[in-house]
């Protein structure tokens, strides 16, 4: 849904989507539509991040390949769902605000600031938690590293 939604708006959009699903997880007691909405929000944001990075590449630079990874894993009595991108990352100065309603890092008119807030509420209502780790372009440059993008990790009771 996220991929085709973006393709409908921008025919040039393209990204790799890698998946690695743990087959041992089995059934989890969730409301599938709600968790699906939360994950869809994360994937849509990840696609936006990699597209933004690709669009900001210097003319003629073609080595960057936009990539989203989705991984599920059972960890004891918990299920982990990871949505990771290789975009520009989230600036450290706004990390503590990203789950607040109506906060967005997108330009005016491109985001409502509700996706991550709704995802946060949905995950909490399921007795889970959502964490973010990121290395923004600025932080990566200061650390002498290449940008590592952003990873959202959802933890739910199995």
C-alpha positions, -999 to +999 in steps of 0.1 A: +000+000+000+027+025+009+048+017-022+019+020-046+005+050-029+038+068-034+041+055-070+006+070-077+019+104-067+053+101-082+059+078-111+097+081-107+096+067-071+114+035-067+130+018-036+141-016-025+121-034+001+138-061+020+119-084+044+130-110+069+101-126+088+106-150+118+084-180+109+084-192+146+063-163+159+029-179+154-003-161+164-002-128+183-032-114+202-036-080+184-061-060+164-046-066+129-061-035+113-047-012+141-012-028+140-013-028+102-021+010+103+008+016+126+033-004+105+019+013+073+026+047+088+062+037+096+067+022+061+052+053+044+076+076+065+105+054+056+097+056+019+094+094+022+128+095+039+146+075+013+129+095-015+139+128+001+175+116+004+176+105-032+161+138-044+188+157-025+217+137-040+242+158-060+237+158-098+252+127-113+257+107-081+240+073-086+255+051-059+226+056-034+200+029-035+169+037-014+162+007+008+136-002+034+140-032+057+112-049+076+122-075+101+101-095+126+117-116+154+105-135+184+124-126+216+112-146+245+077-135+253+079-105+230+076-099+193+099-073+177+090-056+144+116-034+129+112-009+101+145+006+090+154+029+062+187+043+048+174+078+045+188+110+060+179+102+096+161+124+121+179+154+135+187+149+172+170+182+182+136+169+172+138+133+183+120+139+216+090+154+197+084+129+169+056+110+187+037+142+196+005+149+177+008+174+148+046+174+149+061+168+115+095+171+100+080+172+065+075+205+046+042+223+050+014+205+032+032+172+030+025+158+064-001+161+091+021+151+120-004+124+130+012+092+116+038+086+144+015+099+171-012+074+160+013+046+157+026+054+192-010+053+207-019+020+189+013+003+200+008+014+236-029+003+236-016-032+227+007-032+257+038-026+236+063+001+230+079+018+200+115+031+200+135+050+174+172+050+167+187+073+141+219+088+130+211+120+111+233+133+083+247+160+106+255+136+134+271+111+110+293+138+095+304+149+129+312+113+139+330+107+106+305+080+097+282+074+068+245+082+075+228+051+089+192+063+085+164+055+110+150+024+126+117+021+144+113-009+166+079-021+179+079-045+208+046-063+214+037-090+240+036-124+222 
